[in-house]
Amino acid sequence: MLKKSIFLLFTIFIFTSCSIQENKKLKIATTSWIGYTPLLYAQEKGWLEPLNIKLLNVVSLSESMYLYKGNNADVYMGTQYEYNFLAQKIESLIPIMLMNKSNGGDLVMSNFSVDELQKTEQEIDVYLEMDSINSILFEVFIKKYNLENKQINYINKDQAYISELKNINKATIIVTYVPYNKILEKNGFKSLETTKNNYDLLVIDGMITTKETLNENKKTFLELKKLINKAIENLQNDPKEYYETIKDYLIDTNYEEFSESLNDIIWINKNIPEKIIENLSNKNFPTRDLIK
């Protein structure tokens, strides 16, 4: 009986210890957006394990944000929109690292031309992630091309679902981002607007958490910043090796398409332009706590 009791206590101790270790992991929610792939690269290289960091890979920016909101992640990757959405509810929320500036990586696509959309009398289906930067991009698009009075059928879906859409006769608009646009191009949709040809729309991607989480894990975040910089350096020095390391996350994207998509972002992990810092500060996106 004594031996059984000792064995039971030992078993409970082992499982409790494992549970405690798992809980101590710093969990970061991220999508497969091209600008977040340095994290995926670091994970595949085994660099995150010594830092006790676990990535939660999701298919949409809104899912990433809601994972964080539901206390299932300690950090989430997102744009100014995803920051501002939760900052209204979480007072100590702050961006702590900037990754990239969208330079065509966020797109509005359609099976109709702008002229055809302006002339159509039929309802327009619009596929997008409602609780994400997608909605801002769409608002800018319809205002620019005077489509506000059209009958719009909003369809809130994640990008994995959206990327499977096929070209049909009904007027359809899709708001998406790299690498999902490559699949949609193959399905017959064409780009109408991007963050490259709309200079009024600044889209920044970064890492977001609370002031408390930053302070509690400052050394870990400083080391993670170094690894992100290292990953981007590896990308620039040997893009083929980088692609081979993370290609399983890219959803039917070949090396040539991956290489093209790199033109759709500008890395700002180092030497962030002062103009961008000023622009963000003017739009209630705090920059004081950024790890540079």
C-alpha positions as CSV (number, residue, x, y, z in Angstrom):
1,M,0.0,0.0,0.0
2,L,2.9,2.4,0.9
3,K,4.6,1.6,-2.4
4,K,1.4,2.3,-4.3
5,S,1.0,5.7,-2.5
6,I,4.6,6.7,-3.2
7,F,4.1,5.8,-6.9
8,L,0.9,7.8,-7.1
9,L,2.5,10.8,-5.5
10,F,5.5,10.5,-7.9
11,T,3.2,10.3,-10.9
12,I,1.2,13.3,-9.8
13,F,4.5,15.2,-9.3
14,I,5.7,14.4,-12.8
15,F,2.5,15.5,-14.5
16,T,2.2,18.6,-12.4
17,S,5.8,19.5,-13.2
18,C,5.2,19.1,-16.9
19,S,2.0,21.2,-16.6
20,I,3.9,24.0,-14.8
21,Q,6.7,23.9,-17.4
22,E,4.1,24.1,-20.2
23,N,2.4,27.0,-18.6
24,K,5.7,28.9,-18.3
25,K,6.1,28.9,-22.1
26,L,5.6,32.3,-23.7
27,K,2.9,31.8,-26.3
28,I,2.9,33.9,-29.4
29,A,-0.1,33.8,-31.8
30,T,0.8,34.4,-35.4
31,T,-0.4,33.8,-39.0
32,S,1.6,32.8,-42.0
33,W,1.8,36.3,-43.3
34,I,5.1,36.8,-45.2
35,G,6.1,39.5,-42.7
36,Y,5.8,37.1,-39.7
37,T,7.8,34.2,-41.3
38,P,11.0,35.1,-39.4
39,L,9.2,33.7,-36.3
40,L,8.3,30.5,-38.2
41,Y,11.9,30.3,-39.5
42,A,13.2,30.6,-35.9
43,Q,10.9,27.9,-34.8
44,E,11.9,25.5,-37.5
45,K,15.6,26.2,-36.7
46,G,15.0,25.2,-33.1
47,W,15.9,28.7,-31.9
48,L,12.7,29.3,-29.9
49,E,13.0,26.2,-27.7
50,P,15.8,27.5,-25.5
51,L,13.8,30.7,-24.9
52,N,10.8,28.6,-23.9
53,I,8.7,30.2,-26.6
54,K,5.8,28.4,-28.3
55,L,4.1,29.7,-31.6
56,L,0.4,29.3,-32.0
57,N,-0.1,29.3,-35.8
58,V,-3.5,30.5,-36.9
59,V,-5.1,31.4,-40.3
60,S,-6.3,34.9,-39.6
61,L,-5.3,38.1,-37.9
62,S,-8.6,38.2,-36.0
63,E,-8.1,34.7,-34.8
64,S,-4.7,35.7,-33.5
65,M,-6.2,38.6,-31.7
66,Y,-9.1,36.7,-30.1
67,L,-6.7,34.0,-29.0
68,Y,-4.9,36.7,-27.0
69,K,-8.1,38.2,-25.8
70,G,-9.2,34.8,-24.5
71,N,-5.9,34.5,-22.5
72,N,-4.8,31.6,-24.7
73,A,-1.7,33.5,-25.9
74,D,0.7,35.9,-24.2
75,V,1.6,37.9,-27.3
76,Y,-0.1,38.3,-30.7
77,M,1.1,39.5,-34.1
78,G,-1.0,42.2,-35.8
79,T,-1.3,45.6,-37.4
80,Q,-2.4,48.9,-36.0
81,Y,-6.0,47.8,-36.4
82,E,-5.6,44.8,-34.2
83,Y,-3.7,46.8,-31.7
84,N,-6.3,49.6,-31.5
85,F,-9.2,47.1,-31.4
86,L,-8.0,45.6,-28.1
87,A,-6.3,48.7,-26.7
88,Q,-9.8,50.0,-26.0
89,K,-10.3,47.1,-23.7
90,I,-6.8,46.5,-22.3
91,E,-5.3,49.6,-20.9
92,S,-1.7,48.4,-20.7
93,L,-1.5,46.9,-24.2
94,I,1.5,48.1,-26.2
95,P,3.4,47.2,-29.4
96,I,6.9,45.9,-28.5
97,M,8.5,45.1,-31.9
98,L,7.9,46.3,-35.4
99,M,8.4,43.7,-38.2
100,N,7.5,45.2,-41.5
101,K,5.6,47.8,-43.5
102,S,3.2,46.5,-46.1
103,N,4.3,47.5,-49.6
104,G,1.7,45.8,-51.6
105,G,1.2,42.8,-49.4
106,D,-2.4,43.8,-48.5
107,L,-4.7,43.7,-51.5
108,V,-8.2,44.2,-52.8
109,M,-9.0,41.6,-55.5
110,S,-12.0,40.9,-57.7
111,N,-13.4,39.0,-60.6
112,F,-14.7,42.4,-61.9
113,S,-12.7,45.5,-63.0
114,V,-13.2,48.7,-61.1
115,D,-15.3,50.0,-64.0
116,E,-17.5,46.9,-64.0
117,L,-18.0,47.3,-60.2
118,Q,-19.0,50.9,-60.6
119,K,-21.6,50.0,-63.3
120,T,-23.1,46.9,-61.9
121,E,-26.6,47.0,-60.4
122,Q,-26.3,43.6,-58.7
123,E,-25.3,42.9,-55.1
124,I,-21.6,42.6,-54.5
125,D,-20.2,39.8,-52.3
126,V,-17.3,41.0,-50.2
127,Y,-15.1,38.4,-48.5
128,L,-12.8,39.6,-45.7
129,E,-11.8,39.3,-42.1
130,M,-14.2,41.9,-40.5
131,D,-12.2,42.3,-37.3
132,S,-8.9,43.1,-39.0
133,I,-7.0,45.6,-41.2
134,N,-9.0,44.1,-44.1
135,S,-12.0,46.2,-43.1
136,I,-9.9,49.4,-43.2
137,L,-8.5,48.6,-46.6
138,F,-12.0,47.9,-48.0
139,E,-13.3,51.2,-46.6
140,V,-10.5,53.1,-48.3
141,F,-11.1,51.2,-51.5
142,I,-14.9,51.8,-51.8
143,K,-14.4,55.5,-50.9
144,K,-11.7,56.0,-53.5
145,Y,-13.8,54.4,-56.3
146,N,-17.2,55.8,-55.2
147,L,-18.7,52.4,-54.4
148,E,-20.2,53.4,-51.0
149,N,-23.8,53.3,-52.4
150,K,-23.5,49.8,-53.8
151,Q,-25.4,46.9,-52.3
152,I,-22.7,45.1,-50.3
153,N,-23.1,41.6,-48.9
154,Y,-20.3,41.3,-46.3
155,I,-19.0,37.7,-45.7
156,N,-16.7,37.4,-42.7
157,K,-14.3,34.4,-43.3
158,D,-10.7,33.6,-42.6
159,Q,-8.1,33.7,-45.3
160,A,-7.8,29.9,-45.5
161,Y,-11.5,29.8,-46.5
162,I,-11.3,32.8,-48.8
163,S,-8.3,31.5,-50.7
164,E,-10.4,28.5,-51.9
165,L,-12.9,30.7,-53.7
166,K,-13.4,30.2,-57.4
167,N,-14.1,32.8,-60.0
168,I,-17.9,32.9,-60.7
169,N,-20.1,35.3,-62.6
170,K,-21.4,37.2,-59.6
171,A,-19.5,40.4,-58.7
172,T,-17.1,39.5,-55.9
173,I,-14.5,41.5,-54.0
174,I,-11.9,39.9,-51.8
175,V,-9.7,41.6,-49.2
176,T,-6.6,39.5,-48.6
177,Y,-2.8,39.5,-48.1
178,V,0.3,37.6,-49.1
179,P,0.6,34.6,-49.6
180,Y,-3.1,33.9,-50.1
181,N,-3.3,36.3,-53.1
182,K,-1.2,33.9,-55.1
183,I,-3.8,31.1,-54.8
184,L,-6.6,33.6,-55.7
185,E,-4.7,34.7,-58.8
186,K,-4.7,31.1,-59.9
187,N,-8.4,31.0,-59.3
188,G,-9.0,33.9,-61.7
189,F,-9.1,36.9,-59.3
190,K,-7.1,40.1,-60.1
191,S,-5.6,42.7,-57.9
192,L,-7.4,46.1,-58.0
193,E,-5.7,47.9,-55.1
194,T,-2.7,47.3,-52.8
195,T,-0.9,49.1,-50.1
196,K,1.8,49.8,-52.7
197,N,-0.4,52.0,-54.9
198,N,-2.3,53.6,-52.1
199,Y,0.1,55.9,-50.3
200,D,-2.6,57.0,-47.8
201,L,-2.8,53.6,-46.2
202,L,0.1,52.8,-43.9
203,V,0.0,49.2,-42.6
204,I,2.6,48.2,-40.1
205,D,3.0,44.6,-38.7
206,G,4.3,44.0,-35.2
207,M,4.3,42.2,-31.9
208,I,1.8,43.2,-29.3
209,T,1.4,42.4,-25.6
210,T,1.0,44.2,-22.3
211,K,3.5,46.3,-20.4
212,E,3.4,43.7,-17.6
213,T,4.3,40.8,-20.0
214,L,7.1,42.9,-21.5
215,N,8.6,43.7,-18.1
216,E,8.3,40.1,-16.8
217,N,10.0,38.7,-20.0
218,K,12.3,41.5,-21.0
219,K,15.4,39.3,-21.4
220,T,13.4,36.8,-23.5
221,F,12.1,39.5,-25.8
222,L,15.5,41.0,-26.2
223,E,16.9,37.6,-27.2
224,L,13.9,37.0,-29.5
225,K,14.6,40.3,-31.2
226,K,18.1,39.2,-32.0
227,L,16.8,35.9,-33.5
228,I,14.3,37.8,-35.6
229,N,17.1,40.0,-37.0
230,K,19.2,36.9,-37.6
231,A,16.3,35.2,-39.5
232,I,15.9,38.2,-41.7
233,E,19.6,38.4,-42.4
234,N,19.5,34.7,-43.4
235,L,16.6,35.5,-45.7
236,Q,18.5,38.3,-47.4
237,N,21.7,36.2,-47.7
238,D,20.2,32.9,-48.7
239,P,16.5,33.2,-49.7
240,K,16.3,29.7,-51.1
241,E,17.4,28.1,-47.8
242,Y,14.9,30.3,-45.9
243,Y,12.1,29.3,-48.2
244,E,12.9,25.6,-47.9
245,T,12.8,26.0,-44.1
246,I,9.3,27.6,-44.0
247,K,7.6,26.5,-47.2
248,D,5.2,24.2,-45.4
249,Y,3.5,27.2,-43.9
250,L,3.1,29.1,-47.2
251,I,0.1,27.2,-48.7
252,D,0.9,26.2,-52.3
253,T,3.4,28.9,-52.8
254,N,6.5,28.0,-54.9
255,Y,9.9,29.6,-54.6
256,E,9.3,32.1,-57.4
257,E,6.0,33.3,-55.9
258,F,7.7,33.5,-52.5
259,S,10.5,35.6,-54.0
260,E,8.0,38.0,-55.7
261,S,6.0,38.4,-52.4
262,L,9.1,39.7,-50.7
263,N,8.7,42.8,-52.8
264,D,5.4,43.4,-51.1
265,I,6.9,44.3,-47.7
266,I,9.6,46.5,-46.4
267,W,11.4,45.1,-43.3
268,I,11.6,47.7,-40.5
269,N,12.9,45.5,-37.8
270,K,16.0,47.7,-37.8
271,N,16.5,51.4,-38.3
272,I,12.8,52.3,-38.3
273,P,12.3,55.5,-40.4
274,E,11.5,58.5,-38.3
275,K,8.6,59.3,-40.6
276,I,7.0,56.0,-39.8
277,I,7.4,56.6,-36.1
278,E,5.9,60.0,-36.3
279,N,3.0,58.7,-38.4
280,L,2.2,55.9,-35.9
281,S,2.4,58.3,-32.9
282,N,-0.1,60.6,-34.6
283,K,-2.4,57.7,-35.0
284,N,-2.5,56.5,-31.4
285,F,0.0,53.7,-31.9
286,P,2.6,54.1,-29.1
287,T,6.2,53.6,-30.0
288,R,7.9,54.4,-26.7
289,D,8.3,50.8,-25.6
290,L,9.5,49.4,-28.9
291,I,12.5,47.1,-28.8
292,K,14.8,48.5,-31.5
